[in-house]
Amino acid sequence: MSYKVLAIFILGILLKSSLFQEKNFLLSQLNTQQDTISTEKGWRTIKIDRNITIENYFQYVDSLVKQYDSLTKYPLTEHLLIRANSWVIDTLHNTDYYLMKARDSFIYDQKKMIALPKGNTLIVPDSLTAKSLLTAFQNTRINVNIPEFKLRIYEGKTELYEFPVRVGRHETKYLKMSDKIEDLRTKTGEGHIVAHNKHPRYVNPATNHEYFVTRRDDNQVTKLPLIPFIETELNGQKYGQMIHPTTNPVTLGKAYSNGCIGTQESDAWIIYYYAPIGTPIQVRYDLETVNKEGDTVILKDIYKKRD
């Protein structure tokens, strides 16, 4: 064998060995990456080990946020966790008394209903999912048109939801809660969501009396539901004007409240999870609107602003 042939032979062996080593290195890296993904997927997947009722729901979710926040590369929040697991919002939405009644199920105490069934899983969002959701939060805004009795949620220019609401009555009245005569009309302006009350007390502002049961539209008496109240600030002022559910949806589409914006129970859950603190809100009084067919509609002047 000539030196030239021998050199080529040895070079081939070295090249083959080098490629083999590189292949092994890449396979090792791939396996390590897969192990990392597998491990990460393991801790990101939370199996619910017991039925979590609505009365224990927020405590449970808050404990998960506290536990997993140290593991994520971003600040984990309740809104991020639940928006990444949209089935939870669907489950909460369907605890609405009237939706359950339509299914021939009478619910006396909504707080005893199961929010997170045993055996289901929650996924802690990865960084890309979290970034996408945070961008969505930054582009989300709430818009309420009082005489239209509508609350809309927008992401950018896209309308995501439209909900019927009730608004404040056109009258003044003494409220014991504030110990003064109040204008009950819903205030207009621009501002932000500034707080969530996840364990609200139901108090009649006229008498300052706390109550624990409610008479439904079907004349049935039930306990009050546990659904967050959303506090707004408009024009730099807190008017005590909340977005919260009503147990009497027959009042939706009416000027009926003491100033707050009332929604269906089912809708209140969706609004809550699309309105983290800091979400912009505009409450307006526009009598001229354009419907979905493109027609101009003149609304009833419920507050007599044109008089």
C-alpha positions in Angstrom: 0.0 0.0 0.0 1.5 3.4 -1.0 1.9 6.2 1.5 -0.8 8.2 -0.4 -3.4 5.4 -0.2 -2.5 4.8 3.5 -2.9 8.5 4.3 -6.3 8.6 2.6 -7.3 5.4 4.6 -6.2 6.9 7.9 -8.0 10.3 7.1 -11.2 8.4 6.4 -11.0 6.6 9.7 -10.4 9.9 11.6 -13.2 11.6 9.7 -15.6 8.8 10.4 -14.6 8.8 14.1 -15.1 12.6 14.2 -18.5 12.3 12.7 -19.4 9.6 15.1 -18.3 11.6 18.0 -20.3 14.7 16.7 -23.3 12.5 16.2 -23.0 11.2 19.7 -22.6 14.7 21.0 -25.7 15.9 19.2 -27.7 12.9 20.3 -26.5 13.6 23.9 -27.6 17.2 23.6 -30.9 16.2 22.1 -31.5 13.7 24.9 -30.6 16.3 27.5 -33.0 18.8 25.8 -35.7 16.2 25.7 -35.1 15.4 29.4 -35.3 19.1 30.2 -38.5 19.5 28.3 -39.9 16.4 29.9 -38.9 17.5 33.4 -40.2 21.0 32.7 -43.5 19.6 31.3 -43.7 17.5 34.4 -43.7 20.5 36.8 -45.8 22.6 34.5 -48.6 20.1 34.6 -50.6 20.3 37.7 -53.0 17.4 38.4 -55.9 18.4 40.6 -56.0 15.8 43.3 -59.4 16.7 44.8 -62.6 18.5 43.9 -62.2 22.2 44.4 -65.5 24.0 45.2 -66.1 27.6 44.4 -65.9 28.6 48.0 -62.3 27.3 48.1 -61.4 28.2 44.5 -59.5 31.4 45.0 -57.6 30.1 48.0 -56.5 27.1 45.9 -55.5 29.1 42.8 -53.6 31.6 44.9 -51.7 28.8 46.6 -50.7 27.5 43.1 -49.6 30.9 42.0 -47.4 31.3 45.1 -45.9 27.8 44.7 -45.1 28.1 40.9 -44.1 31.7 40.7 -40.6 30.9 41.8 -40.2 28.4 39.0 -41.4 30.6 36.1 -39.2 33.1 34.3 -42.0 35.7 34.6 -44.2 36.8 37.4 -47.0 34.3 37.5 -50.5 35.7 38.3 -54.0 34.2 38.7 -55.1 35.8 35.5 -52.2 34.4 33.5 -52.7 30.9 34.9 -56.4 30.8 34.3 -56.3 32.4 30.9 -53.8 29.7 29.9 -56.4 27.2 31.0 -59.6 28.5 29.4 -61.6 25.5 30.3 -61.7 26.9 33.9 -63.5 30.0 32.7 -66.0 27.9 30.8 -66.6 25.8 34.0 -67.1 28.9 36.1 -69.3 30.5 33.4 -71.6 27.5 33.5 -72.2 27.7 37.3 -74.7 30.5 36.5 -78.0 29.8 38.4 -80.1 30.4 35.3 -77.9 28.3 33.0 -78.2 25.5 35.5 -81.9 26.0 35.7 -82.2 25.6 32.0 -80.6 22.2 32.4 -83.2 21.3 35.0 -80.8 21.7 37.9 -81.7 23.9 40.9 -78.7 25.4 42.6 -79.3 26.7 46.2 -75.7 27.4 47.1 -73.4 28.2 44.1 -70.4 28.2 46.4 -70.7 24.4 46.9 -70.4 23.8 43.1 -67.2 22.3 41.8 -65.0 24.7 40.0 -62.0 22.4 39.4 -62.9 18.7 39.2 -60.6 16.1 40.6 -58.4 14.5 37.9 -58.4 17.5 35.6 -55.1 19.3 34.9 -53.8 22.9 34.9 -50.8 23.9 32.7 -48.5 26.5 34.0 -47.8 28.6 30.8 -44.4 28.7 29.4 -42.6 32.0 28.7 -43.9 32.3 25.1 -47.5 31.7 26.2 -47.1 34.1 29.1 -45.7 36.8 26.8 -48.6 36.3 24.4 -51.1 36.6 27.2 -49.4 39.7 28.7 -49.5 41.4 25.2 -53.2 40.5 25.0 -53.8 42.1 28.4 -51.9 45.2 27.4 -54.2 45.6 24.3 -57.4 44.8 26.1 -60.0 47.5 27.0 -63.5 47.6 28.3 -66.1 49.9 26.9 -69.6 50.6 28.3 -72.3 52.6 26.6 -74.9 53.5 29.2 -78.0 54.1 27.1 -77.2 51.1 25.0 -76.9 48.9 28.1 -73.9 47.2 26.6 -70.4 46.3 27.9 -67.9 45.3 25.3 -64.4 43.9 25.6 -61.9 44.7 22.9 -58.4 43.5 22.1 -56.9 46.1 19.9 -59.7 46.9 17.4 -61.2 43.5 17.6 -64.4 43.1 19.7 -64.1 39.9 21.7 -67.4 40.1 23.7 -70.6 42.0 24.0 -72.6 41.7 27.2 -76.0 43.2 28.3 -75.8 45.2 31.5 -78.0 47.3 33.8 -77.0 50.8 34.9 -77.8 53.3 37.5 -81.3 54.8 37.9 -82.1 58.4 36.9 -82.8 59.6 40.4 -81.2 61.0 43.6 -81.6 59.1 46.9 -80.3 59.1 50.4 -77.9 56.2 50.9 -77.1 55.2 54.5 -73.9 53.6 53.3 -72.4 57.1 52.4 -74.7 59.0 54.7 -75.7 61.5 52.0 -78.0 62.0 49.0 -76.4 60.5 45.9 -77.0 60.8 42.2 -77.6 57.2 41.2 -76.8 57.7 37.5 -73.8 55.7 36.3 -70.8 58.0 36.0 -69.1 58.5 32.6 -65.4 58.9 32.0 -62.1 57.1 31.2 -60.0 55.3 33.6 -58.8 51.8 34.7 -59.7 48.7 36.7 -58.1 49.4 40.1 -59.2 46.5 42.3 -60.9 43.1 42.5 -63.0 42.0 45.4 -62.9 38.2 45.3 -65.0 37.8 48.4 -67.6 40.6 48.2 -70.1 41.4 50.8 -73.6 42.1 49.5 -74.8 45.3 51.2 -77.9 47.3 50.4 -76.5 50.8 50.1 -79.8 52.4 51.0 -80.0 50.7 54.4 -76.4 49.6 54.8 -77.8 46.2 55.6 -75.8 43.1 54.7 -77.8 40.2 53.2 -76.9 36.6 52.4 -79.8 35.3 50.3 -81.5 36.6 47.2 -84.9 36.1 45.5 -84.4 35.1 41.9 -86.5 36.0 38.9 -88.3 32.7 39.2 -89.2 33.6 42.8 -86.9 31.0 44.3 -84.7 32.0 47.2 -81.0 31.0 47.0 -77.7 31.9 48.7 -75.7 34.6 47.0 -73.0 33.5 44.6 -69.3 34.0 45.0 -68.2 36.0 42.0 -65.6 38.8 42.0 -66.6 42.5 42.0 -64.5 44.7 39.8 -63.7 48.2 41.0 -63.3 51.1 38.5 -61.6 54.5 38.7 -62.9 57.1 36.3 -61.3 60.5 35.7 -59.0 59.9 38.6 -61.9 59.3 41.0 -63.3 56.3 42.7 -67.0 56.6 42.7 -67.6 53.2 44.2 -68.9 52.2 40.8 -68.4 48.5 40.5 -68.9 46.0 37.7 -70.6 43.0 39.3 -73.1 40.3 38.7 -76.8 40.6 39.4 -78.9 37.7 40.5 -81.9 39.2 38.7 -81.0 39.3 35.0 -84.6 40.5 34.3 -83.1 43.9 35.2 -80.5 43.9 32.5 -81.2 46.4 29.8 -82.7 48.8 32.3 -81.7 51.8 34.5 -82.1 49.9 37.7 -79.0 49.9 40.0 -77.6 52.4 42.5 -74.9 53.3 40.0 -73.0 50.1 39.5 -72.8 48.2 36.2 -74.6 44.9 36.6 -74.0 41.8 34.5 -75.2 38.2 34.2 -73.4 35.9 36.6 -71.9 33.9 33.7 -70.7 37.1 32.0 -69.1 38.4 35.2 -66.6 35.5 35.2 -65.5 36.3 31.7 -65.2 40.0 32.4 -63.1 39.3 35.5 -60.6 37.2 33.7 -60.3 39.7 30.8 -59.9 42.7 33.2 -56.7 42.4 35.3 -55.9 45.4 37.4 -54.8 48.3 35.1 -57.1 47.4 32.2 -58.4 50.6 30.6 -62.1 51.3 30.8 -64.3 53.9 29.1 -67.9 54.5 30.3 -69.7 56.7 27.8 -73.2 58.1 27.1 -73.6 58.0 23.3 -77.2 58.1 22.0 -76.2 57.6 18.4 -74.7 54.2 17.6 -74.2 52.0 14.6 -75.5 48.5 14.8 -73.8 45.3 13.3 -75.7 45.8 10.1 -74.2 49.3 9.7 -77.4 51.2 10.4 -77.4 54.3 12.6 -79.5 53.8 15.7 -80.8 56.6 18.0 -81.1 55.3 21.6 -83.5 56.4 24.2 -82.2 59.3 26.3 -82.6 57.5 29.7 -80.9 60.3 31.7 -82.7 63.1 29.9 -79.4 64.7 28.9 -81.0 66.4 25.8 -83.7 68.2 27.8 
